Structure formats: C-alpha cells, structure tokens
Amino acid sequence: MPRLHGYRERLHQPLWDTLIRTTGDPTTPIVNSTKLFGNANIGNLALTNLQTAGQLASDQTYVILALRCFLFFDGTNRRDNYLNVTSQLFWTLTVGTKPMFQAPCWYYPAGGGIWGLDATASIFNNGTPEQAAILKLARPIIVPVRQNFAAQADFFAIGTTSALNGLNTGATDDVKNIMFMLDGLQTRDVQ
C-alpha cells in the first residue's frame, strides 16, 4: 500500500513479547537468561505483536512511556510460580547496546488482569488491575528509526529455590504465561 509522503501518524500502541505461554511442561525449557523481542515469536500474535525481529518495521519510531510485566499462573503450582517468579526474575530493557532500565519483576506491575478472591482459591496478580497501577517512566525512552531493542529476562535463584523448576515442570493443568510489554507512542507512515 502506498504511503502519503510527508505525513506521519502517532498512536498509542503497546508492544509485547512472551517469555512463556504454555500448560504443563514447555516444549522449550526456560533458561537463566532469555532475550525477548527477537526472532522466536514473530508471526504469532498470541506471543508478540512485533513484525520485525528486534526493531520496528519500516521507518517507525517509538516513545516508551511505561513498562509492564504480565504474569498469569493457574493450576497446582500457581502460588509458588507467582511468588518465585516475582522474587527471582529481573528485567533489563536495552536500546541499541545500552541498558536503559533494569529492575526486578515486582517493580513492573501489569496494570491489568484478574483480581479478587473466590470460594475455592486465592487469585494472585502482579499489582492491582487498573491503568494507574503501571510503571510510568520519569523520562520517556526513545527508540529511533531502525534501532534495535530487547528485553532481557534473567532468573536468580534464592538459595535452593529456583523459579525455573516451577516454570519448566508441572502438571498438565498448570497454566504459565509471562509477557513483557512496552507501553507508549508509535509513529508510522500514513497509508
């Protein structure tokens, strides 16, 4: 489709990539260090909405205003997975070769998801499910045209307790989903 020369549009569009989305044992085990926004999930909207590995398509730019980490676990080990992942997973956002923001998982509330209690089980979440409960950056992070970026997921066990044990094994009813999200303004050509 042809573009309108000299015109650009800016829209609020989150970008996400997924560390794990499975039930039971994952087909590819999660390791201590994994880089997101690469080739692995391109083409599967349930896992990422990026169209090009490691950067935005065409001459798009992005202004990152907030960062989020969505966690969802269900099944036999849901409580252990929530507790171990939030305390042992650390994220590093890199633009180009420069780390731009680094913090533990609990510092990146999801700002959405399931919340509350029912008669049979507790419901867990990374923060409260409201738009105001997200990590808003004090200064925006700019992703210029054709600049690569990544989110590095690093796990650090606490003593002999490793979150990777719960993520890499489990009953067939164990649901595991970890997504990292950039939230901000995307600028693209008008078509």
N, C-alpha and C positions, 0 to 999 in steps of 0.2 A: 504494500500500500504506500503511495507517495506521501511525503511529509510536506507540511507548509513551511517553506523557507523563512527563517527569521522569527518563528513563533515557537514558544515552549509552554508547557503546562506543568503546574506543580500540584501534586496531590498527596494527601495523607495516605501512605501505603506501608503497612508493616512488612518486613522481610523475615522469614523464618527458615530454620533448618532443624532437623531432628536427629538427636543422638541415638534414641531407641524408640521403637514403636512396635510392640510385639506382645504375644501371650506366651507363657511358658519359657522355654529356653530360646534365646535369639539365634538366628541362623549364623550370624557373625558375632562372636563374643565381643563385648565392650572391653577395651584395654585401658591402661592407666592414663593414656594421653591420646585424644582424638581431636582432629581439626574439622570443624563444620564449615559449611558454605563452599565445599569443594565439589568434586565430580560425583560422589557416591549417590546422592539423592535426586540429581537433576532429572526432570521429566515426570516426577511423581508428586503431585500437588499435596497429597497427604503428608509428605515428608519435607518438601521445600517449595517455595514459590519463586526461587531464583531460576532464571532461564539460561544463564551462562555461569560456569563454574568459577567461583572466586571473585566475580565482579559483576557489575550491572551491564545489561545488554546495550549495545549501540553507544550513544554519547549521553547516557543518563548520569545524573548526579544524585547524591542522597545526603540529607542533613539528618543525622541521628539525634533525636531529642530525648529518647528514653530506651532503656534496655529491660528485657523481661526474660524470665525462665519459667516455663510452664511444666509442672510435674503432675502426672496422674498415675496413681497406682491403685490396683484393686486386687482382691483375692487374698489368699492365705497370708502372704508376707507384706501386705500393704503398709502397715505401721512401720516395720523395720526398714522398708525401702524409703519411705518418706524421711524418717529420722536419719538414716545413714547417708542418703544422697545429699540432703540439705547440709549436713555437717562435714562431708568429705569431698564434695565436688566444688572445684574452683574454676571460674571462667576468666579468660583473657581475650579481650577484643583487640584485634590487630588490624591496622590500616596500613597498607604497604608493608614495611618491615618494622613498623613502630608500634609497640603495645600502647593502646590508648586508654584502656580501662581494665582493671583487674580486681576481682573481689570473689568471696565465697558465694555459693549458690543462694544462701538465705538472704543475701543482700539484693537479689534481683526478684522481687515479688512479681507474681504473674498478672495481678490486676484483673483476674477473671477466673472462672472455673466453678467447681462445685463447692458448696459451703453449708455447714449445719450438721445436725445430728438426726439419726433416725432410731427406731426402736431396736434395731439389730446390731448396728455398728457405728463407730465414730467415723466422721468424714474429715479427712485431712486436706490441707492445701498449703501452698507457698504464699502466704499473705492472704488478705481478705479479697473477695472477688468484686472489686469496684475500680472504676477507672482511675480514681485518685491514688490507689494503692499500687503504684509502679515506681520504678527507679527513674525519676526525672533527672537528667543531667544538668549540672550547674552551668556548663558551657556545651553547646552542640558540638558533635564530632562530624566533620565534613568528609565525605567520600567523593573526591573529584572524578572527572571523566576518566574511564579506563583504569581506575585504581583498584588493585586487588584488596580484599579484606577477608578476615576469617575470625571465627570464634573458637578458641582452644578450650577443650574440656579436660581438666586434669583431676584425677582422683588421688587423694592422700588418705590412706587407712588410718584409723585411730587404734593404736595398739594392734591387736589381732583381729579387730572387727573391720571388714572391708565391704564397702557398698557394692563392689563388683561381684561379690559372691551372690548377693540377692538379685542383681541385675542379670547375671549370666546363668542362673539356675532358677528353678521354681516349678510349681505345679502348673498344669495346663490352664488352670483358671486364673493364674497370676497375670494381670494386665500391667504393662510397663510403658510409659510414654514420657520422654524428656525432650522438650523443644526449647531452642534459644531464639529470641525474637529481637530484631532491631525495629524500633518504632520511630517514624519520622516522616520527612517530606521528600518525595521523589520528584525530580524534574526530568521531563522527557519531551521529545518532539511531539508536535500536534500532527495527527494523521488525518 
